Amino acid sequence: PLSFPLPSCKRLPSPGDFVRLALERQAWPEQEEPGPAQPQPEQEEPAPEEVPQKPFRIALTFDDGPGPYTARLLDGLAQYDARATFFVLGCRIPGNEELLVRMAQEGHEIGNHSYSHSLFQKMSQSAVSEEIRQTADMIETACGVRPWLVRPPYGDLSSSVTRALSEPLVLWSVDPQDWKLRNADAVVQAVLSSVGDGDIVLLHDIHSTSVDAALILLERLSEQGYDFVTVTELFEQAGTPMEQNGRYRQAGARTGSDPSAQS
């Protein structure tokens, strides 16, 4: 007779096996059904760090430009993140409009220094007003900003000038006579020997030696704890905002007011 191998079979479970399996299942830890993913709270971006203010600040001002050295000066100001005020002449604007645009874009202040740099006290009030109006129009056309501050040529504050103009008239408290010295080191020493917090420094960006001196002063005064701000910022930080018919030479400390700021 033929013989076939019988398949191997497991033992049939007994009733005790079912009881034991039930007891084991009771001992297993319960697993919760996974729920929907919980939204994670949005993380706030860290606030930008505030740049601490330096203990002192001054306003560097440049007259009689723009000129052939003004672009190099703007490069140096940008390197030190410094702001300045440029009192420009209307007669020097044609052909230099791009420099005025750059001044405005880089945060500098543009002031009015007349059209022809004539001595105002020898002119009629209407002629003085016309010099200022014409230059203001040219500045606004060139860069879209109409100047508010005026520096009369030669610092002339004669009665005929003050009657003709209602704008704030800005003079200075530190004059190294750079136009006369024409020596960068001498100009630097003249400024460092007298400059203080809240001062307005007079320089001229039409002289290469004056621009050289300004670039040295940016380095030296920055190391001494000075910020470089515009004239308007200088007086705002001193608590004496500039006003029409005001006369301004020096602003004093950053907080509070200084009676000597106006004259």
C-alpha positions as CSV (number, residue, x, y, z in Angstrom):
1,P,0.0,0.0,0.0
2,L,1.1,3.5,-0.7
3,S,2.1,5.6,2.3
4,F,2.0,9.4,2.4
5,P,3.7,11.6,5.0
6,L,1.2,13.0,7.4
7,P,1.4,16.8,7.9
8,S,2.7,17.9,11.2
9,C,0.0,19.3,13.4
10,K,0.1,21.5,16.5
11,R,-1.6,20.6,19.7
12,L,-5.1,21.8,19.8
13,P,-5.6,24.5,22.5
14,S,-7.1,23.6,25.7
15,P,-9.7,25.7,27.7
16,G,-6.8,26.6,30.1
17,D,-5.0,28.2,27.2
18,F,-7.8,30.7,26.6
19,V,-7.9,31.6,30.3
20,R,-4.2,32.3,30.4
21,L,-4.3,34.4,27.2
22,A,-7.1,36.5,28.6
23,L,-5.1,37.1,31.8
24,E,-2.0,38.2,29.8
25,R,-4.1,40.6,27.7
26,Q,-5.3,42.3,30.9
27,A,-1.7,43.0,31.9
28,W,-0.8,44.7,28.6
29,P,-0.5,48.6,28.8
30,E,-3.4,50.3,27.1
31,Q,-2.3,52.3,24.0
32,E,-4.3,55.4,23.2
33,E,-5.4,56.1,19.6
34,P,-3.2,58.8,18.1
35,G,-5.1,62.1,17.9
36,P,-4.7,65.0,15.5
37,A,-1.3,66.7,15.6
38,Q,-1.4,69.7,18.0
39,P,-0.2,73.0,16.5
40,Q,3.1,74.1,17.9
41,P,3.1,77.6,19.4
42,E,4.8,80.2,17.1
43,Q,8.2,81.2,18.2
44,E,8.6,85.0,18.4
45,E,11.5,86.4,16.6
46,P,14.1,87.9,18.9
47,A,13.9,91.7,19.1
48,P,16.8,93.4,17.3
49,E,19.5,94.5,19.6
50,E,19.6,98.2,20.3
51,V,22.8,99.9,19.4
52,P,23.9,101.8,22.5
53,Q,24.2,105.5,22.2
54,K,27.7,107.0,22.5
55,P,28.1,109.5,25.3
56,F,28.7,112.5,23.1
57,R,27.5,113.8,19.7
58,I,28.4,116.6,17.3
59,A,27.1,117.9,14.0
60,L,29.7,118.1,11.2
61,T,28.6,120.7,8.7
62,F,30.1,121.3,5.2
63,D,29.7,124.6,3.3
64,D,30.1,125.7,-0.3
65,G,29.6,122.4,-2.1
66,P,28.9,120.1,-3.7
67,G,32.3,119.8,-5.3
68,P,34.9,117.4,-6.6
69,Y,35.7,115.9,-3.2
70,T,32.2,115.5,-1.9
71,A,31.8,111.9,-3.1
72,R,34.9,110.8,-1.2
73,L,33.5,112.5,1.9
74,L,30.2,110.7,1.5
75,D,32.2,107.4,1.2
76,G,33.9,108.1,4.5
77,L,30.7,109.2,6.3
78,A,29.1,105.9,5.2
79,Q,32.0,103.9,6.5
80,Y,31.4,105.3,10.0
81,D,27.6,105.3,9.7
82,A,27.8,109.1,10.3
83,R,25.3,111.8,9.4
84,A,26.3,115.3,8.4
85,T,24.6,118.5,7.2
86,F,25.6,120.0,3.9
87,F,24.9,123.7,3.3
88,V,25.1,123.9,-0.5
89,L,25.4,126.7,-2.9
90,G,22.8,127.0,-5.7
91,C,25.5,127.9,-8.3
92,R,27.2,124.6,-7.6
93,I,24.2,122.3,-8.1
94,P,24.1,122.1,-11.9
95,G,26.0,118.9,-12.9
96,N,26.1,117.7,-9.3
97,E,22.5,116.7,-8.8
98,E,23.5,113.1,-8.2
99,L,25.5,114.1,-5.2
100,L,22.4,115.8,-3.7
101,V,20.4,112.7,-4.4
102,R,23.0,110.6,-2.6
103,M,23.1,112.9,0.4
104,A,19.4,112.6,0.8
105,Q,19.3,108.8,0.3
106,E,22.1,108.3,2.8
107,G,20.4,110.2,5.6
108,H,22.3,113.5,5.5
109,E,20.7,116.9,5.9
110,I,20.8,119.4,3.1
111,G,20.7,123.1,4.1
112,N,20.7,126.3,2.1
113,H,23.8,128.5,1.8
114,S,22.5,130.9,-0.8
115,Y,22.9,130.9,-4.6
116,S,26.1,133.0,-5.1
117,H,27.7,133.3,-1.6
118,S,27.3,137.1,-1.7
119,L,27.4,139.2,1.4
120,F,23.8,139.6,2.4
121,Q,24.2,142.8,4.4
122,K,25.0,144.7,1.2
123,M,21.9,143.4,-0.5
124,S,18.3,144.4,-0.3
125,Q,15.9,142.2,1.6
126,S,14.1,141.1,-1.6
127,A,17.5,140.1,-3.1
128,V,18.4,138.1,0.0
129,S,15.0,136.3,-0.1
130,E,15.4,135.5,-3.8
131,E,18.9,134.0,-3.3
132,I,17.4,131.6,-0.7
133,R,14.3,130.8,-2.7
134,Q,16.2,130.1,-5.9
135,T,18.5,127.7,-4.2
136,A,15.7,126.0,-2.3
137,D,13.9,125.4,-5.6
138,M,17.1,124.0,-7.2
139,I,17.7,121.6,-4.2
140,E,14.1,120.4,-4.3
141,T,14.2,119.8,-8.0
142,A,17.5,117.9,-7.8
143,C,16.7,115.5,-4.9
144,G,13.0,116.0,-3.9
145,V,13.8,117.5,-0.5
146,R,13.2,121.2,0.2
147,P,15.7,122.6,2.7
148,W,14.5,124.3,5.8
149,L,17.8,125.4,7.4
150,V,19.8,128.3,6.2
151,R,23.4,129.3,6.8
152,P,24.0,132.8,5.6
153,P,27.3,133.4,3.8
154,Y,30.0,134.5,6.2
155,G,27.7,133.9,9.1
156,D,26.0,137.2,8.4
157,L,23.3,137.9,11.0
158,S,22.8,141.6,10.3
159,S,19.4,143.0,10.8
160,S,18.7,143.2,7.1
161,V,19.3,139.4,6.9
162,T,17.2,138.5,9.9
163,R,14.3,140.6,8.6
164,A,14.5,139.0,5.2
165,L,14.5,135.4,6.4
166,S,12.2,133.4,8.6
167,E,14.1,130.1,8.4
168,P,16.2,128.8,11.2
169,L,19.7,130.4,10.8
170,V,22.5,128.0,11.6
171,L,26.0,129.2,12.5
172,W,28.7,127.1,14.3
173,S,30.6,126.7,17.6
174,V,33.8,125.2,16.3
175,D,35.6,126.9,13.4
176,P,39.1,125.5,12.6
177,Q,39.4,127.9,9.6
178,D,40.1,125.0,7.3
179,W,39.6,127.3,4.3
180,K,42.6,129.3,5.5
181,L,44.9,126.5,6.9
182,R,44.6,124.1,3.9
183,N,46.4,121.6,6.1
184,A,44.6,118.4,7.2
185,D,46.7,117.8,10.4
186,A,46.4,121.4,11.5
187,V,42.6,121.4,11.0
188,V,42.3,118.1,12.9
189,Q,44.2,119.6,15.9
190,A,42.2,122.8,15.8
191,V,38.9,120.8,16.1
192,L,40.2,118.3,18.7
193,S,41.4,121.1,20.9
194,S,38.0,122.7,21.3
195,V,35.2,120.3,20.3
196,G,32.7,119.1,22.9
197,D,29.3,117.5,23.2
198,G,26.6,119.4,21.2
199,D,29.0,121.4,19.1
200,I,28.5,122.4,15.4
201,V,31.7,122.1,13.5
202,L,32.3,124.2,10.4
203,L,34.2,122.7,7.4
204,H,34.2,123.1,3.6
205,D,33.9,120.1,1.3
206,I,35.3,122.1,-1.7
207,H,38.9,121.7,-0.3
208,S,40.7,118.3,-0.5
209,T,42.6,119.0,2.7
210,S,39.3,119.7,4.5
211,V,37.9,116.4,3.4
212,D,41.1,114.7,4.5
213,A,40.7,116.3,7.9
214,A,37.1,115.2,8.1
215,L,38.0,111.6,7.5
216,I,40.6,111.7,10.2
217,L,38.1,113.4,12.6
218,L,35.6,110.6,12.0
219,E,38.1,108.1,13.2
220,R,39.5,110.0,16.1
221,L,36.2,111.3,17.5
222,S,34.5,108.0,17.0
223,E,37.2,106.5,19.2
224,Q,36.5,109.2,21.8
225,G,32.8,108.3,22.0
226,Y,31.1,110.7,19.6
227,D,28.1,110.1,17.5
228,F,27.8,112.2,14.3
229,V,24.3,113.6,13.7
230,T,22.6,116.2,11.6
231,V,22.0,119.7,13.0
232,T,18.3,119.1,13.4
233,E,19.0,115.9,15.3
234,L,21.5,117.6,17.5
235,F,19.0,120.1,18.8
236,E,16.1,117.6,19.0
237,Q,18.3,115.4,21.2
238,A,19.1,118.4,23.4
239,G,15.4,119.1,24.0
240,T,15.5,122.3,22.0
241,P,13.9,121.6,18.6
242,M,14.7,124.2,15.9
243,E,12.0,126.8,15.1
244,Q,11.4,129.5,12.6
245,N,13.3,132.7,13.2
246,G,15.7,130.8,15.5
247,R,19.4,131.5,15.7
248,Y,21.5,128.4,16.4
249,R,25.2,127.9,17.3
250,Q,25.5,125.1,19.8
251,A,23.1,122.5,21.2
252,G,24.4,121.5,24.6
253,A,24.1,118.0,26.1
254,R,21.8,115.3,24.8
255,T,19.1,115.7,27.4
256,G,17.7,119.0,28.6
257,S,18.3,122.4,27.1
258,D,21.1,124.8,27.1
259,P,20.3,128.5,27.2
260,S,23.4,129.2,25.1
261,A,22.0,127.1,22.2
262,Q,20.3,130.1,20.8
263,S,21.7,133.6,20.3
